[in-house]
Amino acid sequence: MLATPVSTGAICAMVAEASKSLEPFIETLREGLSRAKVVHFDETGARVRGKLWWVHGASSELLTLY
């Protein structure tokens, strides 16, 4: 926003902090999916820099985890 450069290390630290903060939510989401009557599992391809990567997902009527 202010055209200030951000180091790769700073971005990695931000992602790690956000990931840790989301752990309780992800665990609640997994528990909800494990209790759902029907869960759909899927994988879809996504290209990143010309290389194919797989995105896996699990979803119920109300919940989705990628």
Phi and psi in degrees as GROMACS dihedral restraints (atoms count N, CA, C in turn):
[ dihedral_restraints ]
;  ai    aj    ak    al  type     phi  dphi    fc
    3     4     5     6     1  -105.5    20    10
    4     5     6     7     1    12.1    20    10
    6     7     8     9     1    59.9    20    10
    7     8     9    10     1    29.4    20    10
    9    10    11    12     1   -90.7    20    10
   10    11    12    13     1   127.0    20    10
   12    13    14    15     1   -66.0    20    10
   13    14    15    16     1   143.6    20    10
   15    16    17    18     1  -121.8    20    10
   16    17    18    19     1   129.6    20    10
   18    19    20    21     1   -73.0    20    10
   19    20    21    22     1   156.4    20    10
   21    22    23    24     1   -59.7    20    10
   22    23    24    25     1   -39.6    20    10
   24    25    26    27     1   -62.0    20    10
   25    26    27    28     1   -39.9    20    10
   27    28    29    30     1   -65.4    20    10
   28    29    30    31     1   -41.4    20    10
   30    31    32    33     1   -64.4    20    10
   31    32    33    34     1   -43.6    20    10
   33    34    35    36     1   -60.9    20    10
   34    35    36    37     1   -40.4    20    10
   36    37    38    39     1   -65.3    20    10
   37    38    39    40     1   -39.5    20    10
   39    40    41    42     1   -64.8    20    10
   40    41    42    43     1   -42.9    20    10
   42    43    44    45     1   -64.7    20    10
   43    44    45    46     1   -43.0    20    10
   45    46    47    48     1   -62.5    20    10
   46    47    48    49     1   -41.2    20    10
   48    49    50    51     1   -66.2    20    10
   49    50    51    52     1   -43.6    20    10
   51    52    53    54     1   -63.9    20    10
   52    53    54    55     1   -41.2    20    10
   54    55    56    57     1   -61.0    20    10
   55    56    57    58     1   -45.3    20    10
   57    58    59    60     1   -63.0    20    10
   58    59    60    61     1   -38.7    20    10
   60    61    62    63     1   -65.7    20    10
   61    62    63    64     1   -26.7    20    10
   63    64    65    66     1   -87.1    20    10
   64    65    66    67     1    -7.9    20    10
   66    67    68    69     1   -53.6    20    10
   67    68    69    70     1   -47.0    20    10
   69    70    71    72     1   -62.0    20    10
   70    71    72    73     1   -39.6    20    10
   72    73    74    75     1   -64.1    20    10
   73    74    75    76     1   -45.5    20    10
   75    76    77    78     1   -61.9    20    10
   76    77    78    79     1   -41.1    20    10
   78    79    80    81     1   -63.5    20    10
   79    80    81    82     1   -42.5    20    10
   81    82    83    84     1   -62.4    20    10
   82    83    84    85     1   -41.4    20    10
   84    85    86    87     1   -62.7    20    10
   85    86    87    88     1   -45.6    20    10
   87    88    89    90     1   -61.3    20    10
   88    89    90    91     1   -42.6    20    10
   90    91    92    93     1   -62.7    20    10
   91    92    93    94     1   -42.9    20    10
   93    94    95    96     1   -61.6    20    10
   94    95    96    97     1   -41.7    20    10
   96    97    98    99     1   -67.2    20    10
   97    98    99   100     1   -37.8    20    10
   99   100   101   102     1   -68.3    20    10
  100   101   102   103     1   -21.9    20    10
  102   103   104   105     1   -94.7    20    10
  103   104   105   106     1    -7.3    20    10
  105   106   107   108     1   -68.9    20    10
  106   107   108   109     1   146.6    20    10
  108   109   110   111     1   -67.3    20    10
  109   110   111   112     1   -38.1    20    10
  111   112   113   114     1  -133.0    20    10
  112   113   114   115     1   130.7    20    10
  114   115   116   117     1  -130.5    20    10
  115   116   117   118     1   132.6    20    10
  117   118   119   120     1  -100.1    20    10
  118   119   120   121     1   131.5    20    10
  120   121   122   123     1  -115.1    20    10
  121   122   123   124     1   139.4    20    10
  123   124   125   126     1  -150.6    20    10
  124   125   126   127     1   159.7    20    10
  126   127   128   129     1  -138.8    20    10
  127   128   129   130     1   143.4    20    10
  129   130   131   132     1  -138.3    20    10
  130   131   132   133     1   148.4    20    10
  132   133   134   135     1   -85.2    20    10
  133   134   135   136     1   147.0    20    10
  135   136   137   138     1  -140.5    20    10
  136   137   138   139     1   134.1    20    10
  138   139   140   141     1   -92.9    20    10
  139   140   141   142     1   130.1    20    10
  141   142   143   144     1  -127.4    20    10
  142   143   144   145     1   115.4    20    10
  144   145   146   147     1    53.8    20    10
  145   146   147   148     1    39.2    20    10
  147   148   149   150     1    81.1    20    10
  148   149   150   151     1    -1.5    20    10
  150   151   152   153     1  -106.6    20    10
  151   152   153   154     1   138.4    20    10
  153   154   155   156     1   -81.8    20    10
  154   155   156   157     1   127.2    20    10
  156   157   158   159     1  -121.5    20    10
  157   158   159   160     1   152.4    20    10
  159   160   161   162     1  -106.2    20    10
  160   161   162   163     1   133.4    20    10
  162   163   164   165     1  -107.7    20    10
  163   164   165   166     1   119.7    20    10
  165   166   167   168     1  -100.3    20    10
  166   167   168   169     1   143.2    20    10
  168   169   170   171     1  -139.5    20    10
  169   170   171   172     1   152.0    20    10
  171   172   173   174     1  -133.8    20    10
  172   173   174   175     1   133.2    20    10
  174   175   176   177     1  -146.8    20    10
  175   176   177   178     1   148.5    20    10
  177   178   179   180     1  -117.8    20    10
  178   179   180   181     1  -168.5    20    10
  180   181   182   183     1   -61.6    20    10
  181   182   183   184     1   -33.0    20    10
  183   184   185   186     1  -115.7    20    10
  184   185   186   187     1   -16.0    20    10
  186   187   188   189     1  -124.0    20    10
  187   188   189   190     1   147.3    20    10
  189   190   191   192     1  -141.4    20    10
  190   191   192   193     1   134.9    20    10
  192   193   194   195     1  -128.6    20    10
  193   194   195   196     1   123.0    20    10
